[in-house]
Amino acid sequence: MNRIRRKGLQDIIDQLEELKDALETLKEEEEEYLENMPENLQGSERYETAEEAVSNMEDAISSMEDAISSIEEATGEG
């Protein structure tokens, strides 16, 4: 792989890392929301929706980490 394509892939990795960090921040905020939810709302539809959102964001973060890893392997750095 030439230097220009490797640089292009590195740019994509950098963008994915930034997006992953932003998603992790949002996930942490949603987790904090869950932790601070009053007891009478725990188990409610609102709680379950927030809990599912956290789970989906965790899955997305894991997928992004896999994508980053695959791209690093393509560049010969993984």
Stockholm file with secondary structure:
# STOCKHOLM 1.0

chainA/1-78         MNRIRRKGLQDIIDQLEELKDALETLKEEEEEYLENMPENLQGSERYETAEEAVSNMEDAISSMEDAISSIEEATGEG
#=GR chainA/1-78 SS CCHHHHHHHHHHHHHHHHHHHHHHHHHHHHHHHHHTSCGGGTTSHHHHHHHHHHHHHHHHHHHHHHHHHHHHHHHTCC
#=GC SS_cons        CCHHHHHHHHHHHHHHHHHHHHHHHHHHHHHHHHHTSCGGGTTSHHHHHHHHHHHHHHHHHHHHHHHHHHHHHHHTCC
//
